[in-house]
Amino acid sequence: MNDLNLQNLDKRIAEKYINVQKHPTLDLYIYNYSHKAQYDNVWDHETESCRGLIMDGNRRIFARPFKKFFNLSQVPELPAEPFTVTEKLDGSLGIMYPGLDGLPAIATRGSFTSDQAMRATAILRSKYKDILHKFVIPEFTYLFEILIPENRIVVDYGDTEDIVLLTVIVTQPNSENYFDQVQAFGRRTGMTVVKQYDGLIDIHSLPVRENAEGYVVRFQSGLRVKVKFDEYVRLHRILTNVNAKAIWDLLRNGQGVDELLERVPDEFYNWVRSTVHDLQADYTYKEELARGIFANLQKENLSRRDFAAEANQLGSLRSVLFAMLDGKDYSQIIWKQLRPEATKPFKVEE
């Protein structure tokens, strides 16, 4: 059973809103929404579902991850339902799938062969090798948080090297086990299970914890939202060196912001989008202003001396106008004039 609209799926792939990677040896493909989808804010059933979705060449689903879920502030209306609260771990999502030799393996959101995927598979097949045939059900998708010291960004888990079970999803059809079943599976197998916080009744006043990313809130109907601590977001920005100057530097060198987007969580995308828009708008304004003035000066057939006399009265546009007069590239002149004077911390949009 495949609940995706395959025509729309192919459309999103062609538009580069969904990336596809083939397994190096198996007839399996992993589908993952792209940074472009996040940046352009293109969300529908297909882009939201492709968060590490694994299918074979016939588009039969073999492993089904979480759908994309958003920050609390991005969800306009929350359901009036019971909810559970679990820890949001600061690692990489691991998706179990049927690997070679009948043994399961773990992929990350966009890769079968990333360092995290390879390490997680090694942990699964060593630390938990005795449970693979006894307890793992092939028709289920097991989702993990991969925690390894080398993968640390903000939260310090010490020397922890483990895969933490987040949930279990019945792959066909799409349905999720209740968390008490997941906890029971952990007790039977000795597998580490994500921590649940009981007794929390107000989603808007969840207690802040130190050295932690935040919470994941799951409503009874299946809707998930994430709640990240302000201090985590602040430290993430500092540690990944995300600021207006970094964006300016990419734009002036003719690069996109994809490389930068790989280092930031969703909370930063609106700020990045706004900063890119402002810098590009400032560049366009200055370029069009200079072109208009240059065209008017050219109509007067001025000598170079008279041209200089006029241009000298136009402040920062002077060097741009002379570059135009000499037929030289003026883009770097404008970009240098737009360099952010200071790199101030940005406020996460609420």
C-alpha positions as CSV (number, residue, x, y, z in Angstrom):
1,M,0.0,0.0,0.0
2,N,1.3,3.4,-0.9
3,D,-0.7,6.5,0.2
4,L,1.5,8.9,-1.7
5,N,0.3,10.7,-4.9
6,L,3.0,9.4,-7.2
7,Q,2.4,12.1,-9.8
8,N,2.9,14.8,-7.2
9,L,5.9,12.9,-5.8
10,D,7.6,13.0,-9.2
11,K,6.7,16.6,-9.6
12,R,8.3,17.5,-6.3
13,I,11.4,15.5,-7.2
14,A,11.7,17.4,-10.6
15,E,11.3,20.7,-8.7
16,K,14.2,19.6,-6.4
17,Y,11.9,19.7,-3.3
18,I,12.6,16.0,-2.7
19,N,15.9,14.3,-3.0
20,V,16.3,10.6,-3.8
21,Q,19.3,8.4,-3.1
22,K,19.6,4.7,-4.2
23,H,21.0,2.1,-1.9
24,P,24.5,1.1,-3.2
25,T,23.5,-2.6,-3.7
26,L,19.8,-3.1,-2.9
27,D,16.8,-2.1,-4.9
28,L,15.9,0.5,-2.3
29,Y,15.6,4.3,-2.5
30,I,15.5,6.9,0.2
31,Y,13.3,10.0,-0.2
32,N,14.0,13.1,1.8
33,Y,12.7,16.6,1.5
34,S,15.4,19.1,0.5
35,H,16.7,22.3,2.0
36,K,14.9,24.0,-0.9
37,A,11.6,22.7,0.3
38,Q,12.3,24.1,3.8
39,Y,13.6,27.4,2.4
40,D,10.6,27.8,0.0
41,N,8.2,26.5,2.6
42,V,6.7,24.0,0.3
43,W,4.8,21.5,2.4
44,D,2.2,19.0,1.2
45,H,1.6,15.3,1.9
46,E,4.5,14.2,-0.3
47,T,7.2,16.6,1.0
48,E,6.1,16.0,4.6
49,S,6.1,12.2,4.2
50,C,9.5,12.1,2.6
51,R,11.6,12.5,5.7
52,G,13.7,9.4,5.1
53,L,11.0,7.4,3.5
54,I,12.4,4.1,2.0
55,M,10.8,2.5,-1.1
56,D,11.8,-0.1,-3.7
57,G,12.0,0.4,-7.4
58,N,8.2,-0.3,-7.7
59,R,7.4,2.4,-5.1
60,R,6.5,-0.1,-2.4
61,I,7.2,1.4,1.0
62,F,9.7,-0.6,3.1
63,A,10.3,1.8,5.9
64,R,8.2,4.8,7.0
65,P,9.6,7.5,9.2
66,F,7.9,10.3,11.1
67,K,6.2,12.9,8.8
68,K,7.7,16.3,9.0
69,F,6.6,18.0,12.2
70,F,6.8,21.6,13.1
71,N,7.6,23.9,16.0
72,L,4.9,24.8,18.4
73,S,4.8,28.4,17.2
74,Q,4.3,27.2,13.6
75,V,1.1,25.2,14.3
76,P,-1.9,27.6,14.2
77,E,-4.3,25.4,16.2
78,L,-3.6,22.5,18.5
79,P,-6.2,19.7,19.0
80,A,-8.0,19.5,22.3
81,E,-6.7,16.0,22.9
82,P,-4.6,14.2,25.4
83,F,-0.9,14.3,24.6
84,T,2.4,12.7,25.6
85,V,5.7,14.5,26.1
86,T,9.1,12.9,25.3
87,E,12.6,14.3,25.3
88,K,13.8,15.8,22.0
89,L,17.3,14.4,21.6
90,D,20.1,16.2,19.8
91,G,21.3,13.6,17.4
92,S,20.3,12.2,14.0
93,L,17.1,10.3,13.1
94,G,17.8,6.6,12.3
95,I,15.4,4.6,10.2
96,M,15.6,0.8,10.4
97,Y,15.1,-1.0,7.1
98,P,15.7,-4.6,5.7
99,G,19.4,-4.8,4.9
100,L,21.6,-7.4,3.4
101,D,21.7,-11.1,4.6
102,G,18.3,-10.7,6.2
103,L,19.6,-8.4,8.9
104,P,18.1,-4.9,9.4
105,A,20.2,-1.8,8.9
106,I,19.8,1.8,9.8
107,A,19.7,4.8,7.4
108,T,19.6,8.5,8.2
109,R,17.1,10.9,6.8
110,G,18.8,11.3,3.5
111,S,21.4,8.5,3.2
112,F,22.0,4.8,3.5
113,T,25.8,5.4,3.8
114,S,26.3,8.5,6.0
115,D,28.8,8.1,8.8
116,Q,25.9,8.2,11.3
117,A,24.0,5.5,9.4
118,M,27.0,3.2,9.3
119,R,27.8,3.7,13.0
120,A,24.1,3.2,13.9
121,T,24.0,-0.1,11.9
122,A,27.2,-1.3,13.7
123,I,25.6,-0.5,17.1
124,L,22.4,-2.3,16.1
125,R,24.2,-5.4,14.9
126,S,26.6,-5.6,17.9
127,K,24.9,-4.2,21.0
128,Y,21.5,-5.4,20.0
129,K,22.3,-8.4,17.8
130,D,20.5,-10.9,20.1
131,I,17.2,-9.3,19.6
132,L,17.1,-8.8,15.8
133,H,15.6,-12.2,15.0
134,K,13.7,-12.7,18.2
135,F,11.8,-9.4,18.6
136,V,12.1,-7.3,15.5
137,I,9.0,-7.6,13.3
138,P,9.7,-7.0,9.6
139,E,6.4,-5.3,9.0
140,F,7.3,-2.5,11.5
141,T,9.5,0.5,11.1
142,Y,11.7,1.2,14.1
143,L,12.8,4.8,14.5
144,F,15.8,5.8,16.6
145,E,17.9,8.8,17.6
146,I,21.5,8.2,16.8
147,L,23.8,9.5,19.6
148,I,27.5,9.4,19.0
149,P,30.2,11.7,20.5
150,E,31.4,12.9,17.0
151,N,27.9,14.0,16.1
152,R,27.6,16.5,18.9
153,I,26.5,20.0,18.1
154,V,25.1,21.5,21.3
155,V,23.9,18.9,23.9
156,D,26.7,17.0,25.6
157,Y,25.9,13.3,26.1
158,G,29.4,12.5,27.2
159,D,30.7,9.2,25.8
160,T,27.3,7.9,25.0
161,E,27.3,5.8,21.8
162,D,23.8,4.3,21.3
163,I,20.6,4.2,19.3
164,V,17.6,5.4,21.3
165,L,14.3,4.0,20.3
166,L,11.8,6.8,19.6
167,T,8.7,4.9,18.3
168,V,7.6,2.0,16.2
169,I,5.4,2.4,13.2
170,V,3.3,-0.3,11.4
171,T,4.6,0.3,7.9
172,Q,1.6,-0.9,6.0
173,P,-0.8,0.7,6.7
174,N,0.6,3.8,8.4
175,S,-0.1,3.5,12.1
176,E,2.0,4.1,15.2
177,N,2.3,2.0,18.3
178,Y,1.2,3.5,21.6
179,F,4.2,4.7,23.6
180,D,3.5,2.2,26.4
181,Q,4.0,-0.6,23.8
182,V,7.3,1.0,22.8
183,Q,8.4,1.2,26.4
184,A,7.4,-2.5,26.9
185,F,9.5,-3.4,23.8
186,G,12.5,-1.6,25.4
187,R,12.1,-3.5,28.7
188,R,11.9,-6.9,26.8
189,T,14.9,-6.2,24.7
190,G,17.1,-4.0,26.9
191,M,17.0,-1.4,24.2
192,T,17.3,2.3,25.3
193,V,13.9,4.1,24.9
194,V,13.5,7.9,24.7
195,K,12.5,9.4,28.1
196,Q,8.8,10.3,28.6
197,Y,7.7,13.1,31.0
198,D,4.5,12.4,32.8
199,G,2.2,14.8,34.5
200,L,2.7,17.7,32.1
201,I,-0.6,19.3,31.3
202,D,0.2,22.7,29.8
203,I,2.0,22.6,26.6
204,H,2.8,26.3,26.7
205,S,4.7,26.1,30.0
206,L,6.8,23.0,29.8
207,P,9.8,23.1,32.3
208,V,13.1,24.1,30.9
209,R,16.0,21.7,31.4
210,E,19.7,22.3,31.2
211,N,21.9,20.6,28.6
212,A,18.9,19.6,26.6
213,E,17.3,20.5,23.2
214,G,13.6,20.4,24.2
215,Y,10.5,18.2,23.9
216,V,8.4,16.4,21.4
217,V,4.7,16.6,22.1
218,R,2.5,14.0,20.4
219,F,-1.3,14.3,20.5
220,Q,-3.6,11.4,20.5
221,S,-4.5,11.9,16.9
222,G,-0.8,11.6,15.9
223,L,0.0,15.3,15.4
224,R,3.6,16.0,16.6
225,V,5.1,19.4,17.5
226,K,8.5,20.2,18.8
227,V,9.3,22.6,21.6
228,K,13.0,23.8,21.7
229,F,14.6,25.7,24.5
230,D,15.8,29.2,23.8
231,E,19.2,28.5,25.2
232,Y,19.6,25.5,22.9
233,V,18.7,27.7,19.9
234,R,21.1,30.4,21.0
235,L,24.0,28.0,21.4
236,H,23.2,26.3,18.1
237,R,23.5,29.6,16.3
238,I,26.8,30.4,18.0
239,L,28.3,27.0,17.4
240,T,27.3,26.8,13.7
241,N,28.5,30.4,13.1
242,V,25.2,31.5,11.5
243,N,25.0,35.2,11.1
244,A,24.3,37.9,8.6
245,K,27.9,38.2,7.6
246,A,28.0,34.5,6.7
247,I,25.0,34.9,4.5
248,W,26.4,38.0,2.9
249,D,29.7,36.2,2.2
250,L,27.9,33.4,0.4
251,L,25.8,35.7,-1.7
252,R,28.7,37.9,-2.8
253,N,30.6,34.8,-4.0
254,G,27.6,33.7,-6.1
255,Q,26.8,30.8,-3.8
256,G,23.5,29.7,-2.5
257,V,22.7,29.2,1.1
258,D,22.3,25.4,1.0
259,E,25.6,24.8,2.7
260,L,24.6,27.1,5.6
261,L,21.1,25.6,5.8
262,E,22.7,22.2,6.4
263,R,24.0,23.5,9.7
264,V,20.8,25.1,11.1
265,P,17.5,23.8,12.5
266,D,14.1,24.8,11.2
267,E,13.9,27.7,13.7
268,F,16.5,29.6,11.7
269,Y,14.9,29.3,8.2
270,N,12.6,32.3,8.4
271,W,15.5,34.5,9.6
272,V,17.8,33.2,6.9
273,R,15.1,33.7,4.2
274,S,14.5,37.3,5.5
275,T,18.2,38.1,5.6
276,V,18.8,36.8,2.0
277,H,15.8,38.8,0.8
278,D,17.0,42.0,2.4
279,L,20.5,41.7,1.1
280,Q,19.4,40.8,-2.4
281,A,16.8,43.7,-2.4
282,D,19.5,46.1,-1.3
283,Y,21.8,44.9,-4.0
284,T,19.1,45.2,-6.7
285,Y,18.2,48.7,-5.5
286,K,21.7,50.0,-5.6
287,E,22.5,48.4,-9.0
288,E,19.3,49.8,-10.6
289,L,20.0,53.2,-9.1
290,A,23.5,53.2,-10.5
291,R,22.4,52.0,-13.9
292,G,19.8,54.7,-14.1
293,I,22.3,57.4,-13.2
294,F,24.9,56.0,-15.6
295,A,22.4,55.9,-18.5
296,N,21.5,59.6,-17.9
297,L,25.2,60.6,-17.7
298,Q,25.9,58.7,-20.9
299,K,23.2,60.7,-22.8
300,E,25.2,63.9,-22.0
301,N,28.3,62.6,-23.8
302,L,30.5,63.9,-21.0
303,S,34.3,63.8,-21.0
304,R,35.9,61.5,-18.4
305,R,36.8,64.6,-16.4
306,D,33.2,65.9,-16.4
307,F,31.9,62.4,-15.7
308,A,34.2,62.3,-12.7
309,A,32.9,65.6,-11.5
310,E,29.3,64.3,-11.6
311,A,30.1,60.9,-10.1
312,N,32.2,62.4,-7.2
313,Q,29.0,64.0,-5.9
314,L,27.2,60.6,-5.6
315,G,29.0,59.1,-2.6
316,S,29.3,55.3,-2.6
317,L,27.9,55.1,-6.2
318,R,31.0,56.8,-7.5
319,S,33.1,53.6,-7.7
320,V,30.2,51.7,-9.2
321,L,29.7,54.3,-12.0
322,F,33.4,54.3,-12.9
323,A,33.4,50.5,-13.1
324,M,30.4,50.8,-15.5
325,L,32.2,53.5,-17.5
326,D,35.3,51.2,-17.9
327,G,33.2,48.1,-18.7
328,K,34.3,46.3,-15.6
329,D,32.4,44.0,-13.2
330,Y,30.9,46.1,-10.5
331,S,29.2,43.4,-8.5
332,Q,31.9,43.0,-5.8
333,I,32.0,46.8,-5.3
334,I,28.3,46.8,-4.4
335,W,28.5,43.7,-2.3
336,K,31.4,45.2,-0.3
337,Q,29.3,48.2,0.4
338,L,26.5,46.0,1.7
339,R,28.7,44.1,4.1
340,P,26.9,43.9,7.5
341,E,28.6,46.2,10.0
342,A,28.0,43.9,12.9
343,T,26.8,40.3,13.4
344,K,24.1,40.6,16.0
345,P,22.3,37.6,17.4
346,F,18.9,37.2,15.8
347,K,15.6,36.5,17.5
348,V,13.8,33.3,16.7
349,E,10.5,34.2,15.2
350,E,7.5,33.3,17.3
